[in-house]
Amino acid sequence: MRTITNALALSTLLLIALPVLAEEAQEKPKAKSLFDGKTLEHFDVPQFGGEGAVEVKDGVITMGQGAMLTGITYKNADFPRSNYELTWEARRTMGIDFFAAVTFPVKDKYCSFVPGGWGGAVVGLSNVDGADASENETTTYIAFKDEQWYQFKLRVTDKKIEAWIDGKQVIDVTLEGKKISTRSEVDLSEPMGIVAWQSAGEIRKIELRVLGE
């Protein structure tokens, strides 16, 4: 009798849980891959001046160490202005500064998420209220290791900018009352671009999720 009762209870739980799981699966935004692992089809290589070589090799985008910035810029006009998530994986292979900083749209403005800048440890947004990632409310410090892959996620909504590194949230800033902008050095990264500063880096698995779809 107890076995039958337990089986009935389990069946009831499954009947309740399955529709919930199905609904959650439908609500999860679909991912669009921006990098096919073979070509730079959706990207331009901006001429910052003194940039290193950019190529696709072994399924990753390699950005050689340059005198200043080296990077890629998404060239299509379909990148969302708000309510999206951008994820990517990156590692630094040479240098001591940022290796995968992302410039991105925030409604009618742009901003940059900088992991490992100003000598390799500063993490933050450039700019918030005119102050860059080294001196505003988003500033934090993380020691990045060479040759180690890191997972990054950026979420932009009408109310917030949030970011995670390896699943740990490092940015959570509300937009109300804030002035959002970029440093002029990354103008060529608009609407969305990934750059390294005097460092060599590798990037893979660049995916975009539009929230609400």
N, C-alpha and C positions, 0 to 999 in steps of 0.2 A: 504493500500500500504506500509506504514512504517513497519508494522508487517512482511509482506512478505520479505521486504528488509533486515530487521534485521535477519530473519531466514536464508536467503541466506548467509548473512555475517558470521553468526555463523557456518553454514555448511562448508563454505570455510575455516574458521579457524580450524575446526576440521579435515578437510582433510589434512591440512598442518601439524597440530600438531601431529596427530596420528602416522604417519611414524617416526617422530623425537623421540617420546616417545618410540616407539617400538625399534628403533635403540639404544637409551640410555639403555633400559632394556637389550638388547643383549650385550652391551659393559660392563655392570656392572659385575665384577668378581663374580663367584659363590663361596659361602661359604662352606667350609668343616668343620664339627664339629669334634674337637679332643677329646671332652669329652661328653659321652652319658648321663651323669647325674646319672649313676648307678654303673659304674666300672672304674678302672684305666687301662683299656685294652691297651691303647696306651702309658702308662707311666710306668717308673720305679721310685722307691723311693730311691734316692741316699743316701749312708751312709757317711754323712759328718763327723759324730762323735758328739755325744751329741744332735742329732736331736730329735724333738718331734714326736709324732705319726701322721701318715697320713692315712686318711680313707675317704670314700665317705658316706655322711649322708645327707638325705633330699635333694638330688639333687645337693649338692655342695661338693667340695673337701675341707676337713678341715685339716689344718696343725697346729699341736699343738706347743706350745712355746718350743723351744729348748735352749740349752746352747749357740749355735751359729746358724748355718743355718738349716732350715727344708724346704724340697721342693719336687718337682716332676720333672722328666726329660723325654721328649718325646723320645721313644725308637726306632721308625721306621726310616729307612734310606731315606725316601722320602721327608724330609723337604727341601724346596727350599733354595738356597744360596743367592738369590737376587730377586727383583721384586715380592714382596708379601706384604700382610697386615695380621697382627695378632691382633685379638681383644679378650678381656676377661673382666670379671667383678670380682671385689675383694673387700673385706673389712677386716679391722683389728678388731679382737675381744679381743686381749690382747697384752700389750707391748707398746713400744714407738718408734719403728723403722720401717724399711720397711717390708711390708706384702705381696708384690706381685711383686718383682723385676724379670724381664725377661732377660735371656741370649739368644742371637739369632745370626744366621749367617749373616755376611756381606761379601759376595763373599767368599774369601778364609780365612777370619778372623772371629772373634766373638766379640760381644760387649754386654753390659748389660744396660738396662734401669731401673733406680732405682727411684721409687716413695716413698718418705718419709723416706729417710735414714739419718744417722748421727744425731740421736736424734729425727727423726720424720718429718722433714720439707724439707730436701734437695731433689730436683728432678733433674735428669740429666743422662748423659751417662758415663759409666765407661768401657773403658778409651778412651780419645781422646788425642793424642800426649803424652801419658804416664801419663796424669793427670786424676784422678778419678772424679766422679760426683760432688764432693764437691768443685772442684777447676779448672774447665775448662769452656770453652765458653758456655756450655749447662746448667750450674748451675742456678737453680731458686729455689724458696721457696714456698711451699704450706702447709697449715695446714690441715692435714687429721684428720677426726673425727672417733672415734671408732664406730663400729656397723653400719657404713654408707657404702652402696654399691657405688663403683666408676666404671665408664666405661673407659676402656683403649683401645687405638688403636695405633699400631706401624706400620709404613710403611717403607720398605727398598727397595730402587732401586739402580741402578748402580751409581747414582749420589748423593743420599741423604739418610739420616736417619731422619724420622719425627715421632712425637708422639703427641697424644692428650689425655687429661683427661676430661671426661664429655663434649666432643665436642670442648674443647678449646685447641688450639695447644700450646704445651709447649716445643717442640724440633723441630728444623729445621736447620740441619747442613749439609753442603756439604762435600762430601768425598774427593774431589780432594785435593791432598797435605796433607791429614790427615793420621796419623798413628792410626789405630783402634785396640784395644786389650781389654782384660778383666783382672780383678784381679784374682789371682790364687785360691782364695777361691771358685770360682764358676766353676772350671774346670769340675766337675762332672755334671754340668748343660748343657753341650754341647751334641747335637747340639741346642736344645732349652729346657729351663727349667724355672720354676717359683719357687722362694724361698722367705722365710721370715727370718729375722734376729732377734733372741731373742724376737720374737713376734708370736702370734697366728693369723692365717688368714684363710679366706675362699675364694674359687675361683669357678666360674661357667662360663658357656657360652664361652668356649675357641673355637674360630673359626679361620680358615686360609683361606685366599683368595689369589690365585696366579694371579698376574696382567697380563693382556693380554690374559687370557683364556676366 
